[in-house]
Amino acid sequence: IILIFISACATREEFNRSFVERYVRDGLYTNELKGFSFEWPEDQFWKFRNYPEFDLSFDHIDGRSQFVIIGVNGLIRRGFPEGFEEWLMDRLGARDVTRISLEELDSEGGEKFRIVADSEFNLKFGESFGVQRKVDMLLMKKDNHWVALVCICPKENYTDRIDQFSQLQSRLEML
């Protein structure tokens, strides 16, 4: 019985690992169902995390910064980009969100925005103590597909990470 249990767990872990890997060909993650592609970051700074609530998620090797990508089809009763931004921040568990900037970017056949905000995140569910973070979001919409790349880091590290976040954002494309 123990051997069956161990082999079943190993099979499940292999499935979870291959679930994302099957979308990656030659370093390019392509999700045709959600309408976006992302050039896989193979540098030493980002480590892939398999969080099931996001399409892709990576943590910085220092453990203080992360970015997540989420794609959705046709968010009903939500505006773009404000409604999508609010939905994302709520899903991430952010509170006391203060928008710093909203920039409309050039986009072929769709809409594209970059939003920077200050926010507080709870350390654990239900705790009143939180940590201050800077959030740098790229929100994209084409036809019925909505995609967001959300970069999160401590406020004091944001100026050091702007270039890295911009490089990551340039790797995200709508199909």
Accessible surface in RSA format (square Angstrom, percent):
REM  Atomic radii and reference values for relative SASA: ProtOr
REM  Chains: A
REM  Algorithm: Lee & Richards
REM  Probe-radius: 1.40
REM  Slices: 20
REM RES _ NUM      All-atoms   Total-Side   Main-Chain    Non-polar    All polar
REM                ABS   REL    ABS   REL    ABS   REL    ABS   REL    ABS   REL
RES ILE A   1   179.61 102.2 145.37 108.3  34.23  82.5 145.50 104.8  34.11  92.6
RES ILE A   2   131.35  74.7 128.69  95.9   2.66   6.4 129.82  93.5   1.53   4.2
RES LEU A   3   138.47  77.1 134.60  96.3   3.88   9.7 135.80  95.4   2.68   7.2
RES ILE A   4   126.09  71.8 125.11  93.2   0.98   2.4 126.09  90.8   0.00   0.0
RES PHE A   5   136.60  68.3 132.63  82.1   3.97  10.3 136.40  82.7   0.20   0.6
RES ILE A   6   100.51  57.2  98.45  73.3   2.06   5.0  99.81  71.9   0.70   1.9
RES SER A   7    57.22  48.3  51.60  68.9   5.62  12.9  41.18  87.7  16.04  22.5
RES ALA A   8    57.55  52.9  45.20  69.7  12.36  28.1  52.49  73.9   5.06  13.4
RES CYS A   9    62.99  47.6  54.07  60.3   8.92  21.0  30.71  77.8  32.28  34.8
RES ALA A  10    47.97  44.1  40.06  61.8   7.91  18.0  47.40  66.8   0.57   1.5
RES THR A  11    87.22  62.0  85.85  87.0   1.37   3.3  63.73  85.6  23.49  35.5
RES ARG A  12   144.45  60.6 140.76  71.8   3.69   8.8  55.43  75.8  89.02  53.9
RES GLU A  13    89.71  51.5  88.33  66.8   1.39   3.3  31.32  60.6  58.39  47.7
RES GLU A  14   101.59  58.3  98.83  74.8   2.76   6.6  29.17  56.4  72.42  59.1
RES PHE A  15   100.45  50.3  95.24  59.0   5.21  13.6  99.72  60.5   0.73   2.1
RES ASN A  16    46.31  31.9  44.93  43.4   1.38   3.3   6.65  16.0  39.66  38.3
RES ARG A  17   121.87  51.2 114.61  58.4   7.26  17.3  50.66  69.2  71.21  43.2
RES SER A  18    51.49  43.5  51.38  68.6   0.11   0.3  37.12  79.0  14.37  20.1
RES PHE A  19    86.38  43.2  85.26  52.8   1.13   2.9  86.38  52.4   0.00   0.0
RES VAL A  20     7.46   4.9   7.46   6.8   0.00   0.0   7.46   6.5   0.00   0.0
RES GLU A  21    97.08  55.7  92.35  69.9   4.73  11.3  39.19  75.8  57.89  47.3
RES ARG A  22   129.91  54.5 112.45  57.3  17.47  41.6  50.30  68.7  79.61  48.2
RES TYR A  23    61.18  28.6  55.49  31.6   5.69  14.8  31.64  23.8  29.54  36.4
RES VAL A  24    30.87  20.3  21.73  19.7   9.14  22.0  21.73  18.9   9.14  24.8
RES ARG A  25   157.86  66.3 152.42  77.7   5.43  12.9  75.80 103.6  82.05  49.7
RES ASP A  26   156.49 109.6 110.14 109.6  46.35 109.6  44.29 104.2 112.20 111.9
RES GLY A  27    19.95  24.6   0.00   N/A  19.95  24.6  12.62  34.6   7.33  16.4
RES LEU A  28    76.82  42.8  75.71  54.2   1.11   2.8  75.71  53.2   1.11   3.0
RES TYR A  29     5.19   2.4   5.19   3.0   0.00   0.0   0.07   0.1   5.12   6.3
RES THR A  30    38.72  27.5  31.79  32.2   6.93  16.5  25.56  34.3  13.16  19.9
RES ASN A  31     8.83   6.1   8.83   8.5   0.00   0.0   0.00   0.0   8.83   8.5
RES GLU A  32   137.50  78.9 118.81  89.9  18.69  44.5  37.73  73.0  99.77  81.5
RES LEU A  33   137.85  76.8 124.05  88.7  13.80  34.7 131.66  92.5   6.19  16.7
RES LYS A  34    55.10  26.9  55.10  33.8   0.00   0.0  26.14  23.5  28.97  30.9
RES GLY A  35     3.76   4.6   0.00   N/A   3.76   4.6   3.23   8.9   0.54   1.2
RES PHE A  36     0.00   0.0   0.00   0.0   0.00   0.0   0.00   0.0   0.00   0.0
RES SER A  37     8.48   7.2   8.48  11.3   0.00   0.0   0.74   1.6   7.75  10.9
RES PHE A  38     0.00   0.0   0.00   0.0   0.00   0.0   0.00   0.0   0.00   0.0
RES GLU A  39    90.85  52.2  90.85  68.7   0.00   0.0  19.31  37.3  71.54  58.4
RES TRP A  40    46.69  18.7  40.23  19.5   6.46  15.2  16.64   8.9  30.05  48.8
RES PRO A  41     5.18   3.8   0.13   0.1   5.05  18.4   0.13   0.1   5.05  31.4
RES GLU A  42   139.22  79.9 100.84  76.3  38.38  91.4  44.09  85.3  95.14  77.7
RES ASP A  43    64.45  45.1  44.86  44.7  19.59  46.3  35.89  84.5  28.57  28.5
RES GLN A  44   135.48  75.8 113.43  82.9  22.05  52.5  47.07 100.2  88.41  67.1
RES PHE A  45    73.84  36.9  73.84  45.7   0.00   0.0  73.84  44.8   0.00   0.0
RES TRP A  46    16.69   6.7   3.38   1.6  13.32  31.3   0.22   0.1  16.47  26.7
RES LYS A  47   115.89  56.5 111.83  68.6   4.05   9.6  67.87  61.1  48.02  51.1
RES PHE A  48    64.58  32.3  48.36  30.0  16.22  42.2  48.36  29.3  16.22  46.4
RES ARG A  49    86.69  36.4  83.79  42.7   2.90   6.9  14.51  19.8  72.18  43.7
RES ASN A  50    70.90  48.9  46.84  45.3  24.06  57.9  20.81  50.1  50.10  48.4
RES TYR A  51    91.26  42.6  89.37  50.8   1.89   4.9  64.37  48.4  26.89  33.2
RES PRO A  52   125.14  91.2  90.60  82.6  34.54 125.6  99.53  82.2  25.62 159.2
RES GLU A  53    81.97  47.1  69.06  52.2  12.91  30.7  36.33  70.3  45.63  37.3
RES PHE A  54    25.67  12.8  13.61   8.4  12.06  31.4  15.90   9.6   9.77  28.0
RES ASP A  55    22.21  15.6   9.77   9.7  12.44  29.4   5.36  12.6  16.86  16.8
RES LEU A  56     1.59   0.9   0.00   0.0   1.59   4.0   1.59   1.1   0.00   0.0
RES SER A  57     1.54   1.3   1.48   2.0   0.06   0.1   0.94   2.0   0.60   0.8
RES PHE A  58     2.39   1.2   2.28   1.4   0.10   0.3   2.28   1.4   0.10   0.3
RES ASP A  59    20.62  14.4  20.59  20.5   0.03   0.1   3.58   8.4  17.03  17.0
RES HIS A  60    14.85   8.1  12.00   8.3   2.85   7.3  10.80  11.1   4.04   4.7
RES ILE A  61   112.54  64.0  77.86  58.0  34.67  83.6  83.88  60.4  28.65  77.8
RES ASP A  62    69.36  48.6  37.23  37.1  32.14  76.0  39.06  91.9  30.30  30.2
RES GLY A  63    55.69  68.7   0.00   N/A  55.69  68.7  28.42  78.0  27.27  61.1
RES ARG A  64   101.27  42.5  97.82  49.9   3.45   8.2  41.53  56.8  59.75  36.2
RES SER A  65     0.00   0.0   0.00   0.0   0.00   0.0   0.00   0.0   0.00   0.0
RES GLN A  66    50.11  28.0  50.11  36.6   0.00   0.0  17.25  36.7  32.86  24.9
RES PHE A  67     0.01   0.0   0.00   0.0   0.01   0.0   0.01   0.0   0.00   0.0
RES VAL A  68     7.77   5.1   7.77   7.0   0.00   0.0   7.77   6.8   0.00   0.0
RES ILE A  69     0.00   0.0   0.00   0.0   0.00   0.0   0.00   0.0   0.00   0.0
RES ILE A  70     5.16   2.9   5.16   3.8   0.00   0.0   5.16   3.7   0.00   0.0
RES GLY A  71     0.38   0.5   0.00   N/A   0.38   0.5   0.00   0.0   0.38   0.8
RES VAL A  72    23.97  15.8  20.63  18.7   3.35   8.1  23.97  20.8   0.00   0.0
RES ASN A  73    66.95  46.2  42.02  40.6  24.93  60.0  19.65  47.3  47.30  45.7
RES GLY A  74    21.80  26.9   0.00   N/A  21.80  26.9  12.88  35.4   8.91  20.0
RES LEU A  75    34.56  19.2  25.53  18.3   9.03  22.7  27.18  19.1   7.38  19.9
RES ILE A  76   137.25  78.1 116.67  86.9  20.57  49.6 122.38  88.1  14.87  40.3
RES ARG A  77   224.72  94.4 179.45  91.5  45.26 107.8  84.34 115.3 140.38  85.1
RES ARG A  78   106.45  44.7  87.48  44.6  18.97  45.2  10.70  14.6  95.75  58.0
RES GLY A  79    44.95  55.4   0.00   N/A  44.95  55.4  35.79  98.2   9.15  20.5
RES PHE A  80    31.01  15.5   3.41   2.1  27.59  71.8   3.41   2.1  27.59  79.0
RES PRO A  81     8.27   6.0   8.27   7.5   0.00   0.0   8.27   6.8   0.00   0.0
RES GLU A  82    76.70  44.0  76.66  58.0   0.04   0.1  40.08  77.5  36.62  29.9
RES GLY A  83    10.14  12.5   0.00   N/A  10.14  12.5   8.68  23.8   1.46   3.3
RES PHE A  84     0.00   0.0   0.00   0.0   0.00   0.0   0.00   0.0   0.00   0.0
RES GLU A  85     9.04   5.2   9.04   6.8   0.00   0.0   3.38   6.5   5.66   4.6
RES GLU A  86   106.37  61.1  98.98  74.9   7.39  17.6  40.63  78.6  65.74  53.7
RES TRP A  87    52.06  20.9  49.67  24.0   2.39   5.6  26.33  14.0  25.72  41.7
RES LEU A  88     1.56   0.9   1.56   1.1   0.00   0.0   1.56   1.1   0.00   0.0
RES MET A  89     6.84   3.5   6.84   4.5   0.00   0.0   6.84   5.8   0.00   0.0
RES ASP A  90   113.07  79.2  98.76  98.3  14.30  33.8  20.11  47.3  92.96  92.7
RES ARG A  91   103.89  43.6  71.23  36.3  32.65  77.7  31.01  42.4  72.88  44.2
RES LEU A  92    34.88  19.4  10.90   7.8  23.98  60.3  15.12  10.6  19.76  53.2
RES GLY A  93    39.67  48.9   0.00   N/A  39.67  48.9  34.38  94.3   5.29  11.9
RES ALA A  94    17.26  15.9   0.00   0.0  17.26  39.3   0.00   0.0  17.26  45.7
RES ARG A  95    71.17  29.9  65.28  33.3   5.89  14.0  46.83  64.0  24.34  14.8
RES ASP A  96   109.27  76.5  82.58  82.2  26.69  63.1  35.39  83.3  73.88  73.7
RES VAL A  97    61.80  40.7  29.77  27.0  32.03  77.2  29.77  25.9  32.03  86.9
RES THR A  98    80.76  57.4  77.20  78.3   3.56   8.5  53.80  72.3  26.97  40.8
RES ARG A  99    92.74  38.9  65.96  33.6  26.78  63.8  32.22  44.0  60.52  36.7
RES ILE A 100    93.37  53.1  63.08  47.0  30.29  73.0  66.21  47.7  27.16  73.7
RES SER A 101    50.79  42.9  43.32  57.8   7.47  17.2  40.79  86.9   9.99  14.0
RES LEU A 102    74.10  41.3  42.04  30.1  32.07  80.6  42.08  29.6  32.02  86.2
RES GLU A 103    91.73  52.7  87.90  66.5   3.82   9.1  31.92  61.7  59.81  48.8
RES GLU A 104   131.09  75.3 102.62  77.6  28.47  67.8  27.34  52.9 103.75  84.7
RES LEU A 105    50.27  28.0  40.21  28.8  10.06  25.3  43.90  30.8   6.37  17.1
RES ASP A 106   143.01 100.2 123.07 122.5  19.95  47.2  41.68  98.1 101.34 101.1
RES SER A 107    46.50  39.3  10.73  14.3  35.77  82.4   8.85  18.8  37.65  52.8
RES GLU A 108   164.85  94.6 146.87 111.1  17.98  42.8  65.83 127.3  99.02  80.8
RES GLY A 109    65.76  81.1   0.00   N/A  65.76  81.1  40.79 111.9  24.97  55.9
RES GLY A 110    31.59  39.0   0.00   N/A  31.59  39.0  11.41  31.3  20.17  45.2
RES GLU A 111    69.72  40.0  65.30  49.4   4.42  10.5  30.36  58.7  39.36  32.1
RES LYS A 112    42.90  20.9  42.15  25.9   0.75   1.8   4.59   4.1  38.31  40.8
RES PHE A 113    20.90  10.5  20.90  12.9   0.00   0.0  20.90  12.7   0.00   0.0
RES ARG A 114    40.85  17.2  40.33  20.6   0.52   1.2   9.43  12.9  31.42  19.0
RES ILE A 115     0.00   0.0   0.00   0.0   0.00   0.0   0.00   0.0   0.00   0.0
RES VAL A 116    16.60  10.9  16.60  15.0   0.00   0.0  16.60  14.4   0.00   0.0
RES ALA A 117     0.00   0.0   0.00   0.0   0.00   0.0   0.00   0.0   0.00   0.0
RES ASP A 118    25.96  18.2  25.96  25.8   0.00   0.0   6.99  16.4  18.98  18.9
RES SER A 119     1.04   0.9   0.00   0.0   1.04   2.4   0.98   2.1   0.06   0.1
RES GLU A 120    28.30  16.2  28.19  21.3   0.11   0.3   1.07   2.1  27.23  22.2
RES PHE A 121    22.22  11.1  22.22  13.8   0.00   0.0  22.22  13.5   0.00   0.0
RES ASN A 122    57.23  39.5  37.55  36.3  19.68  47.4   7.44  17.9  49.78  48.1
RES LEU A 123    92.93  51.8  65.38  46.8  27.55  69.2  66.83  46.9  26.09  70.2
RES LYS A 124   143.77  70.1 136.25  83.6   7.52  17.9  87.13  78.4  56.64  60.3
RES PHE A 125   211.13 105.6 178.33 110.5  32.80  85.4 183.43 111.2  27.69  79.3
RES GLY A 126    69.02  85.1   0.00   N/A  69.02  85.1  35.02  96.1  34.00  76.1
RES GLU A 127    67.75  38.9  60.12  45.5   7.63  18.2  31.91  61.7  35.84  29.3
RES SER A 128   101.49  85.8  81.40 108.6  20.10  46.3  50.37 107.3  51.12  71.6
RES PHE A 129   133.24  66.7 127.55  79.0   5.69  14.8 132.79  80.5   0.45   1.3
RES GLY A 130    14.77  18.2   0.00   N/A  14.77  18.2   0.00   0.0  14.77  33.1
RES VAL A 131    37.39  24.6  33.75  30.5   3.64   8.8  37.39  32.5   0.00   0.0
RES GLN A 132    83.93  46.9  75.90  55.5   8.04  19.1  44.79  95.3  39.14  29.7
RES ARG A 133    50.00  21.0  50.00  25.5   0.00   0.0   1.76   2.4  48.25  29.2
RES LYS A 134    32.94  16.1  32.70  20.1   0.23   0.6   6.33   5.7  26.61  28.3
RES VAL A 135     0.00   0.0   0.00   0.0   0.00   0.0   0.00   0.0   0.00   0.0
RES ASP A 136     0.13   0.1   0.00   0.0   0.13   0.3   0.00   0.0   0.13   0.1
RES MET A 137     0.00   0.0   0.00   0.0   0.00   0.0   0.00   0.0   0.00   0.0
RES LEU A 138     2.01   1.1   2.01   1.4   0.00   0.0   2.01   1.4   0.00   0.0
RES LEU A 139     0.00   0.0   0.00   0.0   0.00   0.0   0.00   0.0   0.00   0.0
RES MET A 140     7.05   3.6   7.05   4.7   0.00   0.0   7.05   6.0   0.00   0.0
RES LYS A 141    55.49  27.1  54.21  33.3   1.28   3.0  15.25  13.7  40.24  42.9
RES LYS A 142    56.41  27.5  55.77  34.2   0.64   1.5  23.54  21.2  32.87  35.0
RES ASP A 143   118.17  82.8  86.96  86.5  31.21  73.8  37.22  87.6  80.95  80.7
RES ASN A 144    90.33  62.3  87.76  84.8   2.58   6.2  30.50  73.4  59.84  57.8
RES HIS A 145    50.19  27.4  50.19  34.9   0.00   0.0  24.27  25.0  25.92  30.2
RES TRP A 146    12.49   5.0  12.49   6.0   0.00   0.0  10.41   5.5   2.09   3.4
RES VAL A 147     0.00   0.0   0.00   0.0   0.00   0.0   0.00   0.0   0.00   0.0
RES ALA A 148     0.00   0.0   0.00   0.0   0.00   0.0   0.00   0.0   0.00   0.0
RES LEU A 149     0.00   0.0   0.00   0.0   0.00   0.0   0.00   0.0   0.00   0.0
RES VAL A 150     0.11   0.1   0.11   0.1   0.00   0.0   0.11   0.1   0.00   0.0
RES CYS A 151     0.01   0.0   0.00   0.0   0.01   0.0   0.00   0.0   0.01   0.0
RES ILE A 152    12.40   7.1  12.40   9.2   0.00   0.0  12.40   8.9   0.00   0.0
RES CYS A 153     0.00   0.0   0.00   0.0   0.00   0.0   0.00   0.0   0.00   0.0
RES PRO A 154     0.42   0.3   0.42   0.4   0.00   0.0   0.42   0.3   0.00   0.0
RES LYS A 155    80.42  39.2  68.39  42.0  12.03  28.6  36.58  32.9  43.84  46.7
RES GLU A 156   128.08  73.5  97.39  73.7  30.69  73.1  68.05 131.6  60.03  49.0
RES ASN A 157    33.57  23.2  33.57  32.4   0.00   0.0   0.38   0.9  33.20  32.1
RES TYR A 158    23.20  10.8  23.20  13.2   0.00   0.0  18.34  13.8   4.86   6.0
RES THR A 159   108.53  77.2  89.54  90.8  18.99  45.3  71.78  96.4  36.76  55.6
RES ASP A 160   106.85  74.8  80.64  80.3  26.21  62.0  28.39  66.8  78.46  78.2
RES ARG A 161    22.11   9.3  22.11  11.3   0.00   0.0   0.50   0.7  21.61  13.1
RES ILE A 162    62.00  35.3  62.00  46.2   0.00   0.0  62.00  44.6   0.00   0.0
RES ASP A 163   106.69  74.7 104.89 104.4   1.80   4.3  27.74  65.3  78.95  78.7
RES GLN A 164    37.16  20.8  36.00  26.3   1.16   2.8  21.82  46.4  15.34  11.6
RES PHE A 165     0.11   0.1   0.11   0.1   0.00   0.0   0.11   0.1   0.00   0.0
RES SER A 166    39.81  33.6  33.62  44.9   6.20  14.3  28.28  60.2  11.53  16.2
RES GLN A 167   110.42  61.7 107.65  78.7   2.78   6.6  33.50  71.3  76.93  58.3
RES LEU A 168     5.49   3.1   5.49   3.9   0.00   0.0   5.49   3.9   0.00   0.0
RES GLN A 169    10.82   6.1   9.35   6.8   1.47   3.5   6.72  14.3   4.10   3.1
RES SER A 170    79.12  66.9  53.78  71.8  25.34  58.4  49.62 105.7  29.49  41.3
RES ARG A 171    60.10  25.2  52.35  26.7   7.75  18.4  10.96  15.0  49.14  29.8
RES LEU A 172     0.68   0.4   0.00   0.0   0.68   1.7   0.00   0.0   0.68   1.8
RES GLU A 173    91.72  52.7  91.72  69.4   0.00   0.0  34.50  66.7  57.22  46.7
RES MET A 174    30.17  15.6  11.55   7.6  18.62  44.3  11.55   9.8  18.62  24.7
RES LEU A 175    89.88  50.1  50.05  35.8  39.83 100.1  75.38  52.9  14.49  39.0
END  Absolute sums over single chains surface
CHAIN  1 A    10327.3       8515.2       1812.2       5590.5       4736.8
END  Absolute sums over all chains
TOTAL         10327.3       8515.2       1812.2       5590.5       4736.8
